[in-house]
Structures are given as structure tokens and as C-alpha cells.
Amino acid sequence: MKALTKKALAEDLAVKFDLTKKAANEVVNYVFDEMAKSLKKGNEVDVNGFGKFTVKKRAARTGINPLTKEKIKIKATKVPAFKASKTLKDLVK
């Protein structure tokens, strides 16, 4: 199985749109940086036909240290989440 990396995406973008690899890499980095900034602010990132990225809050909870078996408190945190669009789900089937 082959993974799509940012580097591979930039290389494909450079070939398809006749860009330099450096310019294509800057475009790819810009897109992902803007998405990350938006999520950091607590906003949603909705990519039509692909899916929606959101920030979910995970409540504080009690966990168990697997080495010592003692209970520990785990702080509340925020985590990124992704929900695929119907279009993407149908494409993958």
C-alpha cells in the first residue's frame, strides 16, 4: 500500500500545473498551515466533497498507569477529528 505524502502531492501538483517543485511545495504547505491555524482557533475546516475537520473536547478522566496499576488523572484536552463526506465515502466503497 502506498501513502500519499505532502512531498508526493507537491510533485504531482508541479507536473500538472507546470510549477517549480519549490512553488508547488509552498502551495501545499500553505494549504495545510492554514487548515492547522483554523483548527487551532477552534474553527471547522470544511472541504466540499472531501470532509470536515473539527476540534473535539475530550473531558478529564481517570486512567490507570499500566506499569504500576495506580490510578492517574488525565487532563481535559482538545483533539482534531475528521468526518468524511458522503462523496468521499461513496468513492472509497
N, C-alpha and C positions, 0 to 999 in steps of 0.2 A: 504494500500500500504506500502511495506517495503522498506526502504532506505538501500543501501549498504554503510556501513561506513568503514573507514580505519581499525577500530578495527575488524570488521567482516571479512574484506578482509585478514587481518593478521591471524586471527584464521583459516580461510579456507586454507590459504597457509601453516600454520603449520601442519594441519592434512594431507593435500595432499602430502606434501614433507617431512614429518616426521621431522619437525623442532621444536625447542622450540618456545613458544609464543613470547619470547623476541627477538629471532633471526628473526622470521617472521615479527615482528613489525618493527625491524630495517631495513629490506629489503624494506618494504612498505614505510616507512618514507624516505629512501634513494631515491627511485624512484621519489616520489613526490617532495622532496627537489631539486633534480637535474632538474626536469622539471621547477620548480619555478625559479631556478637560471638562466636557459637558457632563460626563458621568460623575466626575469629582465634585461638581457643583450640585449634584443631586438631580440633574435633569435626565430625561429619557433621550435615547438616540433611536430614531425610527427610520429604518432603511426600507423603503417601499419594495415589496416583492422579496425581501430577504428575511427581515425580522426586527425585533425590538429589543434593545439593550436597556436595562433598568438597574437601579440600585435598590437592593432589598436590605431591610434592617433585620439583623439576627439578634434575638434577645439574649440577655445574660443567662447563663445556666450553670449547673453543677456538672462537672465531669469527673473522671477517675484517671489518675496517673497510672498507666499500665505497668510501670516498674514497681512502684511502691504500694499500689492499690488504694492509696489515700484519695479522699475527695478533694477536688480543687475547684475554685470558682473561675469560670470563663467569662470574660467581659463581653458586653454587648458590642457588636461590630456591624459594619456595613459591608455587603458583598455584591459584586456585579452579577447580574442574571441576564439570560438571553431566552427569548421566546421566538421560535421560528414562525414565519408567516405561512399561511396556507399554501401559497405558491411554492415556497421552498420545500415544504413537507411533501407536496404532490410531486415535485421534481425528483426528490430523493427516493420515493417509493419505487 
